[in-house]
């Protein structure tokens, strides 16, 4: 059986501080607990770090995400510093990061830059990428060691797929015409 091979980029997209900020934010979006894995356990930040380092041939929205993330993370860091005594996103604990994201989702963070995504759209982007990084195929960089899949009981070996041959009963159609 031949499996499609994903070649990860040689380096990630984020610098060290940005990467840490994404880790903190993703942990607040999908926190783990003593009996359940979360974004940190799945290394969901690795997923988005790799994704943004890939070209638009991988996904057509990558160029816009590459533009959005640095502005979004800088704006969140400014909001975090204002609300948390000068501490930026990388230094927030989970409750502080959760409060920051709650304000982002509601669109209530002060001094939001005009060139950034609207706050609710920025939250939706972070949330979507966190979920993808937690529940997606580990070959993309998240869901480290299939931790989320294993916890849910969703891990089976890959199986060969073969489209059934057309029969007279279905008029010889393969389903591709539909």
N, C-alpha and C positions, 0 to 999 in steps of 0.2 A: 504494500500500500504506500502511495506517495502522499505526503502531507505538505501543504503549502508552508514554506519557510519565511518567517519574518526576520529581516535583518535589522536589528536595532541600530540607531545612530551611534556614532563613535563617542559623542558627548551629549549631555542634556542641554536644555534650553536655559534653565534658571541659573543664576549665580547662587552662592551659598545662602545668603540671607533670604532671597526670594524662595528658594527651595524650602527652607525652614518655615517661612511664613505659610506656604501652601500646606505643609505637613500639619501645622497648628490649626489652620482653618479646616482642613479635611477631617481632622480628629474631632472638631466641634460639629461638623456636619453628620458624621457617622461614627460616634464614639463606641469603643469596645467596652467590654465589661469582664468580670471574672469568668463568665460562662459564655461569652460571645465575642467573636473577633470584630474589630472595627477597621476604620481606614488606616490607622497606623499599623495594625497587624498585617493588613493587605498591601501595605506600601503603595497606596493609591496615588501618592504624589509622584512616584516613579513613572506611573502611567502617563500623567499629563506632561511631565518633564521630557519624556521620550517622544510623546506625540508632537509636542511643539517643536522638537528638533528635526522632525521629518518634514518633507516637502509637501506642497499642495497636491501632488499626485496621490498622496495617502488619504487626504481629506481636503476638499476645496475650501473649508473654513479656516484651515491652519494659518494662512497669512493674517486674517483678521484677529485670530486668537493671539498670535504673536504680538500684535499691536496692542491688544486689549490687556493682556495680563500684566505687563510692567506698569501701566497706568493704574490699573485696578489695585495691584498690590501696594503701590506707592500711596494711593489715596486711602486704602485701608490702614496702612501704617500710620499715616498722619492722623486719622480718626482714632486709632488705638492710642497713640501718644497723647492726644488731647483728653481722652477719657480715662487713661490709666497712669497718670503721673509721669508721663514721658517715656513709658515703656511701649515699644513697638510690637507688632504682631508676633515676631519670633519669641518674644518673652512673655506672652500671655498664657495664663492657665486656661483650662477648658471652659470654666464658667465665663471668664472675661471674653474669650474668643466667641463663645455662644452668644453673648450679649451683643458683641460687635456684628455678628452675622444676622442677628435678629433685627438690628437697626438697618443693616444693608437691605434685607428682604422687605422691610417696611418702607424703605426710601427715606429714612429720617436722619442719616448721618450728616453732620454739618460740613460745610465747606467742600462739597463734592465737586471735583473739577469738571468743567464743561466738556473736556475732550474725552472723558471716561464714559463707559457704558452707563446707562441709567441704572440706578442702584438695584431695583428688582431684577433687571436683566443680568447684572453682574452677579447677583446671588444665584440666579438660575444657572448661569454658566459654571460657577464653582460647584454647585450642587450636582449638576449633570456630570461633570468631569470626575467628581468624587465617586459617584455611584458607578460610573463606567470603570474607574480604577479599582473599585472593590469587587465588582461582579463580573468583569470582563475576562476574556481569555488571558491567562498569565503570560502568554507569549508577547503581549503588548506592554508588559512591565508592571502592571498592578496585580492584584489578587495573588500575591506572593505565595508560592507553593500551593496554589489552589485553596488557600485557607478558608475563604468564604464558601466556595463550592463544597469542600469537605464538611464544613460545619452544617450546611444545609442538606448534606447527603446527596449532592449532585456531582458525582464524578464517575464517569464510565469511560472505558477505553474507546478510542475512536473506532468507528466502523466504516467499512467500505460502502460507498453508495453506488448503486447502479439503477439508472432509470429503466423502468419496465419497457419492454418492447411494445409497440403499438399493436392493438388487436383489431379484429374486424368489428367487435362489439362497440368500440369507441370510434369507429369510422377511420381508424388508422392515424388519429391525431396523437401527438406526443405530449400535448399539454402546453407546448411552447407557443402555439398559435393564439392561445387564450389571452 
